[in-house]
Amino acid sequence: MISLLNNHPAFLGLLVQSPLLCNGFISSKPLSLPTSELRNPKSATLFASSIQKDSITTLLALDSDVDEDEILETVDRAPCFDGICESTPVDGDVAAILSDTNAYDQDNIQDEASSGESHAGEAMLRLGTMTGPTVWSEFGRLSQEYDVANLGQGFPDWLPPDFAVEALVSATIDSTKQSPHQYTRTAGHPNLVKQLARRYSKHMHRTIDPMNEVSVTVGASQALYLSLQTLVKPGDEVILFEPFFDLYQNQIKLAGGTPVYVPLTFVPYSEDNEEVTGGEWILEPEKLEQAISPKTRAIILNSPHNPTGKVFNVSEMQHIADSVIAAGPQCVVISDEVYKYIVHSSPPQDELLGVGNSCPGHVHFASLPGMWDRTITVSSAGKTFSATGWQVGWCIGPSNLISPIHQLVRSYCVS
């Protein structure tokens, strides 16, 4: 799994893309660690921790009113509550706070409706009225209230591998002329896009141009956002397989598109028992065929799938490919593959795919016949390396689909 970026110079390129180092703290204290110690993962990890501790000390020196215990105990328990973006709930009763916030939103909506005037921007009008808690905030609240596993957000619960932490520390203390502390190419650091192109050339069985067919983004979420922004215009439709990662729906609306839902079907392993103990989700081709139309601009495919864990098999992917062709030349697939290295077993009918495959059990949709030119592949380092906070994502595809993303990514102050 960790062979995606298998040498430190390549990983250094990845680190340059990260807008977050050492939990957002920047230390003013000179940093030093003997080079020999960088080869010791434990020392590297302790050193990274010391950077954050020194940074807190620096903050305390700047503001005598700040309590050290308060800073040390404030943990970022992502995600924030709707309308209450704080790491720690205010005075305990989060449900009441959310209720008050929702009531406030409802009052504003009613006032605007009665006056016939709305001062909301276009993006908010496209999103529509959202007054209830999202699944992220609701699960976040419950996970803090009870000692349970939070399944509301997709991030691993294990530490990044030692070599990744070591590379991070090495990058932060690099003081050479080539140190990775300044702006870099907006579409991706040369080291990183070259390594991604090399890796995906093996996945896709074709030579990928690192400068024209790869774009690095702020996590996979921005890759999805930019893909939709460059593809969709008002009146376009985007297919979503239901259930789906809730971010997709609003990103489609922000682009002016209309989500069209194709439900996956749950099939129990056994229908003999009164209690369902397991089963699988399947795509019924006829449901997808009914949803496809000349208005279909894109299909979002998420495999391995969030939230069900489903791995789409080759037959199902081929049905999707056939639907793309049937919809017309305007239709493309956005293939979200952030979980591709977390596949525990292949679909039974695809067991042979694991032989010689760099991602056993996973099929890259763009590798199907005729689909490279119709696919934007989205992924990230967050799930693979258990480093979701580093926010390093990318998209891979033909130059005619990636070039507009390159143009749009220049509008962001992130490099």
PLY file of the C-alpha trace (Angstrom):
ply
format ascii 1.0
element vertex 415
property float x
property float y
property float z
element edge 414
property int vertex1
property int vertex2
end_header
0.00 0.00 0.00
2.74 2.47 0.88
4.59 1.91 -2.38
2.71 4.72 -4.13
5.54 7.13 -3.44
8.45 4.90 -2.58
11.36 7.28 -2.23
11.95 10.39 -0.18
12.61 12.89 -3.00
9.24 12.01 -4.47
7.53 12.30 -1.12
9.25 15.65 -0.62
7.34 16.84 -3.67
4.15 15.66 -2.02
4.93 17.60 1.13
5.37 20.83 -0.77
1.71 20.65 -1.78
0.54 20.47 1.82
-1.00 23.67 3.26
-0.81 22.18 6.74
2.39 21.46 8.65
2.69 20.68 12.35
-1.00 21.21 13.04
-0.96 24.75 11.72
1.72 26.00 14.12
4.91 27.59 12.81
7.75 27.68 15.29
10.03 30.72 15.63
12.62 28.64 17.45
15.61 27.51 15.32
15.14 23.84 14.42
17.91 21.29 14.34
18.14 17.53 14.27
21.27 15.55 13.37
21.00 13.96 9.94
21.69 10.56 11.45
18.65 10.94 13.67
16.40 11.47 10.64
16.97 7.82 9.84
15.44 6.95 13.20
11.63 7.04 12.76
11.06 7.35 16.50
13.36 10.37 16.73
11.70 11.92 13.70
8.26 11.50 15.25
9.37 12.96 18.58
10.97 15.87 16.75
7.73 16.61 14.88
5.93 16.65 18.23
8.53 19.00 19.68
7.91 21.49 16.85
4.27 21.77 17.87
5.16 22.05 21.57
7.68 24.82 20.84
5.09 26.61 18.74
2.60 26.58 21.61
5.27 28.04 23.88
5.83 30.79 21.31
2.11 31.57 21.22
2.01 31.79 24.99
4.90 34.26 24.95
2.96 36.46 22.53
-0.25 36.40 24.57
0.02 36.21 28.34
-3.76 35.77 28.67
-3.70 32.38 26.95
-3.77 29.38 29.25
-1.33 26.61 28.26
-3.59 23.80 29.47
-6.42 25.23 27.40
-4.30 25.16 24.22
-2.95 21.68 24.86
-6.41 20.27 25.54
-8.06 21.82 22.48
-8.06 19.07 19.89
-9.40 19.48 16.37
-12.18 16.93 16.34
-13.18 17.24 12.70
-15.70 18.11 11.51
-17.11 21.34 12.97
-20.76 21.68 13.91
-23.19 23.40 11.55
-22.80 27.10 12.29
-20.63 26.36 15.34
-17.09 25.89 14.01
-15.29 25.20 17.27
-13.05 22.31 18.25
-14.77 21.93 21.61
-18.57 22.20 22.04
-19.77 25.28 23.93
-20.96 24.44 27.45
-21.86 20.90 26.61
-25.37 21.01 25.13
-24.57 20.90 21.43
-28.06 19.80 20.46
-29.55 22.99 21.94
-26.95 25.12 20.16
-27.70 23.48 16.85
-31.43 23.92 17.49
-30.97 27.65 18.15
-28.84 28.02 15.02
-31.45 26.25 12.92
-34.19 28.47 14.33
-32.15 31.53 13.45
-31.72 30.28 9.89
-35.44 29.58 9.58
-36.31 33.11 10.75
-33.97 34.64 8.17
-35.43 32.45 5.42
-38.99 33.45 6.36
-38.07 37.15 6.43
-36.48 36.93 2.98
-39.44 34.97 1.64
-41.97 37.53 2.93
-40.01 40.45 1.48
-39.48 38.71 -1.85
-35.83 39.63 -1.69
-32.75 37.50 -1.09
-29.27 38.86 -0.42
-27.62 35.46 -0.71
-24.91 34.95 -3.29
-25.33 32.67 -6.29
-23.51 29.79 -4.63
-25.84 29.84 -1.60
-28.91 30.09 -3.82
-27.74 27.04 -5.73
-27.25 25.07 -2.53
-30.74 25.97 -1.34
-32.00 25.89 2.24
-29.81 23.82 4.54
-30.90 24.24 8.15
-30.45 20.77 9.62
-27.23 19.14 10.80
-25.18 17.25 8.23
-24.14 13.66 8.77
-20.62 14.93 9.52
-21.67 17.26 12.31
-24.22 14.86 13.78
-21.78 11.94 13.89
-19.07 14.29 15.18
-21.32 15.33 18.07
-22.26 11.75 18.93
-18.64 10.54 18.81
-17.72 13.16 21.40
-20.73 12.41 23.58
-20.17 8.64 23.56
-17.05 6.46 23.37
-17.78 5.04 19.91
-16.12 4.77 16.51
-17.05 7.70 14.26
-18.14 6.37 10.86
-19.43 9.78 9.74
-16.21 10.78 8.04
-13.72 8.74 6.06
-10.35 8.96 7.71
-8.14 6.08 8.94
-7.50 5.59 12.63
-3.86 4.50 12.37
-0.70 6.60 12.25
1.08 7.45 9.00
3.98 5.09 8.14
7.35 5.97 9.66
8.96 6.88 6.35
6.21 9.45 5.68
6.72 11.15 9.05
10.49 11.07 8.50
10.10 12.73 5.09
7.86 15.40 6.61
10.43 16.25 9.27
13.24 16.22 6.70
11.32 18.68 4.52
10.59 21.10 7.38
14.26 21.48 8.32
15.63 21.63 4.78
17.60 24.90 4.53
19.18 24.42 1.11
18.45 26.56 -1.93
16.10 23.88 -3.16
14.17 23.76 0.13
10.41 23.23 -0.30
9.25 26.33 1.58
8.30 28.62 -1.31
5.66 28.66 -4.01
5.86 25.90 -6.55
4.09 25.09 -9.80
0.36 25.59 -9.15
-0.63 22.37 -10.91
1.79 20.33 -8.82
5.40 20.16 -7.74
7.47 18.63 -10.59
8.75 15.81 -8.37
5.24 14.82 -7.37
3.54 14.96 -10.78
6.40 12.96 -12.31
6.03 10.24 -9.69
2.25 10.21 -10.09
2.60 9.98 -13.88
5.06 7.11 -13.51
2.75 5.28 -11.13
-0.45 5.81 -13.11
1.24 4.87 -16.38
1.46 1.37 -14.88
-2.15 1.49 -13.67
-3.55 2.70 -16.99
-1.17 0.74 -19.27
-0.22 3.89 -21.14
2.38 6.67 -20.90
0.97 9.62 -18.93
2.35 13.13 -19.46
3.16 14.53 -15.99
2.80 18.17 -17.02
-0.37 17.94 -19.10
-2.32 14.96 -17.73
-1.82 15.36 -13.96
-2.99 18.09 -11.58
-2.27 18.22 -7.84
-5.02 19.67 -5.65
-5.85 20.47 -2.04
-7.10 17.01 -1.24
-9.42 14.90 -3.36
-12.31 17.20 -2.43
-10.80 20.07 -4.43
-10.05 17.68 -7.28
-13.76 16.79 -7.37
-14.78 20.44 -7.08
-12.52 21.57 -9.91
-13.59 18.66 -12.10
-17.26 19.56 -11.73
-16.62 23.29 -12.13
-14.82 22.72 -15.41
-17.40 20.27 -16.76
-20.86 21.32 -15.60
-23.06 24.25 -16.57
-26.67 25.06 -15.55
-29.04 22.49 -17.01
-26.51 19.65 -17.02
-27.23 16.47 -15.10
-24.78 14.39 -13.06
-25.47 10.78 -12.11
-24.93 9.75 -8.47
-25.09 6.18 -7.24
-27.14 6.16 -4.06
-26.17 6.03 -1.19
-23.32 8.46 -1.83
-20.70 10.63 -0.15
-22.73 13.74 0.72
-20.12 16.16 -0.63
-20.98 15.17 -4.21
-24.51 16.55 -4.15
-23.62 20.09 -3.09
-20.61 20.27 -5.38
-22.88 19.42 -8.31
-25.31 22.14 -7.26
-22.50 24.68 -6.83
-21.53 24.06 -10.45
-25.13 24.68 -11.51
-25.87 21.04 -12.29
-28.73 18.77 -11.28
-28.03 15.53 -9.37
-29.79 12.48 -10.78
-29.94 9.53 -8.41
-29.46 5.88 -9.32
-30.04 3.67 -6.25
-27.81 0.68 -5.64
-29.73 -2.43 -4.57
-28.93 -4.25 -1.33
-29.06 -8.03 -1.70
-28.84 -10.05 1.56
-26.52 -13.05 1.57
-29.41 -15.17 2.74
-33.14 -14.48 2.75
-33.94 -17.51 4.89
-33.17 -15.85 8.20
-35.48 -13.30 9.75
-32.48 -11.19 10.73
-30.24 -9.87 7.95
-26.62 -10.47 8.94
-24.95 -9.30 5.76
-25.22 -8.78 2.05
-23.89 -6.83 -0.90
-24.83 -3.77 -2.90
-25.26 -4.25 -6.63
-25.81 -1.96 -9.61
-28.85 -2.89 -11.67
-28.04 -1.83 -15.26
-31.63 -0.98 -16.18
-31.80 1.67 -13.43
-28.74 3.41 -14.84
-30.11 3.17 -18.39
-33.33 4.88 -17.26
-31.38 7.78 -15.72
-29.10 8.43 -18.69
-30.11 11.18 -21.12
-28.55 13.67 -23.56
-28.40 16.06 -20.56
-26.05 13.72 -18.68
-22.72 15.53 -18.43
-21.00 13.24 -15.93
-21.30 10.10 -13.85
-19.56 10.06 -10.47
-18.20 6.60 -9.74
-16.81 5.94 -6.26
-15.09 2.55 -6.00
-14.26 1.36 -3.39
-17.48 3.00 -2.31
-18.23 5.36 0.56
-20.34 4.65 2.61
-21.11 1.00 1.76
-17.60 -0.35 1.15
-18.78 -1.83 -2.14
-16.17 -2.60 -4.81
-17.71 -2.26 -8.27
-16.88 -5.33 -10.33
-15.73 -5.31 -13.96
-19.17 -6.20 -15.27
-20.78 -3.26 -13.46
-18.05 -0.93 -14.67
-18.59 -2.09 -18.23
-22.30 -1.27 -17.90
-21.27 2.22 -16.78
-18.91 2.52 -19.75
-21.72 1.49 -22.11
-23.98 4.12 -20.55
-21.33 6.81 -21.02
-21.21 6.02 -24.73
-25.02 5.87 -24.96
-25.39 9.30 -23.32
-23.30 10.97 -26.02
-19.86 12.51 -26.52
-20.44 15.11 -23.80
-20.61 12.50 -21.01
-17.56 11.70 -18.87
-16.88 9.78 -15.67
-15.35 11.27 -12.53
-13.82 8.20 -10.89
-13.21 8.79 -7.16
-10.64 6.15 -6.15
-9.31 7.43 -2.82
-9.89 4.06 -1.11
-8.25 1.91 -3.79
-5.48 0.61 -1.49
-7.98 -0.38 1.20
-9.53 -3.38 -0.57
-9.69 -6.46 1.64
-10.86 -8.88 -1.04
-11.77 -8.77 -4.71
-15.35 -9.33 -5.91
-15.57 -13.13 -6.43
-15.97 -12.77 -10.20
-12.84 -10.60 -10.38
-10.44 -12.71 -8.28
-7.92 -13.06 -11.12
-7.52 -9.28 -11.25
-5.22 -9.47 -8.25
-2.57 -11.35 -10.22
0.17 -8.88 -11.16
-2.07 -5.90 -10.32
-0.45 -2.96 -8.51
-3.77 -2.42 -6.68
-5.07 -5.95 -5.98
-8.85 -6.09 -6.13
-9.24 -2.62 -7.66
-10.05 -1.74 -11.27
-9.15 1.72 -12.56
-12.19 2.74 -14.60
-10.00 4.72 -17.03
-8.14 1.50 -17.91
-11.26 0.01 -19.52
-11.27 0.01 -23.35
-12.16 3.45 -24.69
-12.57 5.06 -21.26
-9.24 6.91 -20.85
-10.51 9.77 -23.01
-13.77 9.94 -21.03
-12.48 9.79 -17.45
-11.03 12.06 -14.77
-9.48 9.84 -12.09
-9.42 11.40 -8.60
-7.36 10.16 -5.65
-5.28 11.37 -2.71
-2.51 10.50 -0.28
-4.79 11.00 2.72
-6.41 7.57 2.90
-3.39 5.63 1.58
-0.92 7.13 4.05
-3.40 7.86 6.86
-2.57 11.56 6.55
-5.90 13.15 5.68
-4.90 16.42 7.35
-2.09 16.94 4.85
-4.70 17.54 2.14
-2.76 16.24 -0.87
-4.95 15.13 -3.76
-4.70 14.86 -7.52
-6.59 14.15 -10.71
-5.38 12.23 -13.74
-6.84 12.29 -17.22
-6.49 13.27 -20.88
-5.11 16.76 -21.49
-8.42 18.10 -22.84
-10.03 17.35 -19.44
-7.06 18.28 -17.23
-6.10 21.52 -19.02
-9.25 23.39 -17.82
-8.45 22.22 -14.27
-4.93 23.64 -14.64
-6.46 26.96 -15.67
-8.88 27.04 -12.75
-6.35 25.90 -10.15
-4.31 29.06 -10.87
-7.12 31.03 -9.23
-6.26 29.50 -5.85
-3.46 30.76 -3.59
-2.21 27.25 -2.92
0.81 25.65 -4.51
0 1
1 2
2 3
3 4
4 5
5 6
6 7
7 8
8 9
9 10
10 11
11 12
12 13
13 14
14 15
15 16
16 17
17 18
18 19
19 20
20 21
21 22
22 23
23 24
24 25
25 26
26 27
27 28
28 29
29 30
30 31
31 32
32 33
33 34
34 35
35 36
36 37
37 38
38 39
39 40
40 41
41 42
42 43
43 44
44 45
45 46
46 47
47 48
48 49
49 50
50 51
51 52
52 53
53 54
54 55
55 56
56 57
57 58
58 59
59 60
60 61
61 62
62 63
63 64
64 65
65 66
66 67
67 68
68 69
69 70
70 71
71 72
72 73
73 74
74 75
75 76
76 77
77 78
78 79
79 80
80 81
81 82
82 83
83 84
84 85
85 86
86 87
87 88
88 89
89 90
90 91
91 92
92 93
93 94
94 95
95 96
96 97
97 98
98 99
99 100
100 101
101 102
102 103
103 104
104 105
105 106
106 107
107 108
108 109
109 110
110 111
111 112
112 113
113 114
114 115
115 116
116 117
117 118
118 119
119 120
120 121
121 122
122 123
123 124
124 125
125 126
126 127
127 128
128 129
129 130
130 131
131 132
132 133
133 134
134 135
135 136
136 137
137 138
138 139
139 140
140 141
141 142
142 143
143 144
144 145
145 146
146 147
147 148
148 149
149 150
150 151
151 152
152 153
153 154
154 155
155 156
156 157
157 158
158 159
159 160
160 161
161 162
162 163
163 164
164 165
165 166
166 167
167 168
168 169
169 170
170 171
171 172
172 173
173 174
174 175
175 176
176 177
177 178
178 179
179 180
180 181
181 182
182 183
183 184
184 185
185 186
186 187
187 188
188 189
189 190
190 191
191 192
192 193
193 194
194 195
195 196
196 197
197 198
198 199
199 200
200 201
201 202
202 203
203 204
204 205
205 206
206 207
207 208
208 209
209 210
210 211
211 212
212 213
213 214
214 215
215 216
216 217
217 218
218 219
219 220
220 221
221 222
222 223
223 224
224 225
225 226
226 227
227 228
228 229
229 230
230 231
231 232
232 233
233 234
234 235
235 236
236 237
237 238
238 239
239 240
240 241
241 242
242 243
243 244
244 245
245 246
246 247
247 248
248 249
249 250
250 251
251 252
252 253
253 254
254 255
255 256
256 257
257 258
258 259
259 260
260 261
261 262
262 263
263 264
264 265
265 266
266 267
267 268
268 269
269 270
270 271
271 272
272 273
273 274
274 275
275 276
276 277
277 278
278 279
279 280
280 281
281 282
282 283
283 284
284 285
285 286
286 287
287 288
288 289
289 290
290 291
291 292
292 293
293 294
294 295
295 296
296 297
297 298
298 299
299 300
300 301
301 302
302 303
303 304
304 305
305 306
306 307
307 308
308 309
309 310
310 311
311 312
312 313
313 314
314 315
315 316
316 317
317 318
318 319
319 320
320 321
321 322
322 323
323 324
324 325
325 326
326 327
327 328
328 329
329 330
330 331
331 332
332 333
333 334
334 335
335 336
336 337
337 338
338 339
339 340
340 341
341 342
342 343
343 344
344 345
345 346
346 347
347 348
348 349
349 350
350 351
351 352
352 353
353 354
354 355
355 356
356 357
357 358
358 359
359 360
360 361
361 362
362 363
363 364
364 365
365 366
366 367
367 368
368 369
369 370
370 371
371 372
372 373
373 374
374 375
375 376
376 377
377 378
378 379
379 380
380 381
381 382
382 383
383 384
384 385
385 386
386 387
387 388
388 389
389 390
390 391
391 392
392 393
393 394
394 395
395 396
396 397
397 398
398 399
399 400
400 401
401 402
402 403
403 404
404 405
405 406
406 407
407 408
408 409
409 410
410 411
411 412
412 413
413 414
